[in-house]
Amino acid sequence: MELILVLKIFLIICVIVALYAIIRNLDIIKIILIYWKDLILRK
């Protein structure tokens, strides 16, 4: 029972860290998406 609780806490921390990383890199992701869109639509 305690192992499940520890795993849940660990999972929640991982999700928070992942969301923080995505939010921090949002500008880079936007630039990459715009670049790919231009690359595809140019053809």
N, C-alpha and C positions, 0 to 999 in steps of 0.2 A: 504494500500500500504506500509506503513512504517512497519507494523507488519511483512509482508513478508520479507522485507529487514533485519529486526532484526533476524528473524528465519534463513535466509540464512547465515548471519554472524555467528550465533551460531552454525549452522551445519558445516560450514567450520572450525571453531575452534575445534569442537568435532572431526572431521576427522583428523586434524593435530595432536591433542593430542593422538588419537588412533594410528596413524602411528608412532609417536615418541615412544609410549609404545611398539609397536610391534618390532621396530628396536632395542630398548634397550634390549628386552627379546629374541632376535633372537637366541642367543647361547643356552638359556634354551629350546626354542622350538626345535632347532636342536637336542639337547640331547634327548628330549622326543621322537621325531620322530625316531631317530636311535634305541632307546630302544624298541619302539613298533615294528619296522621292524625286529629286532633281535628276539623278542618274537614270532612274527607271523611265520617267516621263519624257526625258530628252529624246529617247529613241523613237 
